[in-house]
Amino acid sequence: MNKNNNLGFTLTELLITIAIIGTVASMAVPSFQSMIERNRLKEVAEGLKSDLMFARTEAIKLSQNIIVNRVTGNNGTWFYGMSTVACDAAEAVTTEIDFCALKRVLGSSFSNKVNMDAAVTNNSTFSFRRGTIGANGVTFSTSNYSLRIVFSDVGRVRLCIPAGATAIGGYDAC
C-alpha cells in the first residue's frame, strides 16, 4: 500500500495565494486612503465643535465670557485656544498673560493635511449670561473634502457640508 502524506503547501500554491492577496489589497488601498482622509477631517471638525460647546458651558458655569481665538492656516499650521481673557492661540508660554489658559489646540496634532479657514473673524466670544455667540463659522478642508462648523447667535453649534463640496455621510448641506 502506497501512502502519500501531504503535510503542507507546494511552492506553486503559495505563490498563487500571495498573488491573489496582493491583487485584492491593491484594489482596496485607494478606498482606504479616501476613508482615512474623511475620518481625519471629521476628527478635526468634531473636535472643534466639542470644544465650542465646552466653551459655552464654561462661560455659563464660570459666569465669565469665554473668548475663542482661531488662527487659520494650511497643512496643520492652524490652531485655536480659549480663555476668559483675550488670548493669543499662538502663545506657547504658559506664564504669559495672553496664553489661552482654558484650552489650546494645535492643528499639527491632528493631521498635516487639514486646512482651517474662518469666515469673518478669528475671535468669537461666548457670553456668560445666556451662552450666546456672534454668528460665525469655520471651514476645515482637505484636498477632496470640506466640513463647516457653524455657530449661530443663540450659541448653537452644528456641522454641515459647504456648497459645492463633496458630500460626507452623516452631515447636511449648509
Protein Blocks (a to p, Z undefined) as FASTA:
>chain_A
ZZdddfbdcfklmmmmmmmmmmmmmmmmmmmmmmmmmmmmmmmmmmmmmmmmmmmmmmmm
nopacdddddddeehiaccdddfbdcdfklmbfkbmklcfkbccdfklmomkbccddfkb
mcdcddfklopacddddddddfkbccdddddfkopacddddehiacdehiacZZ
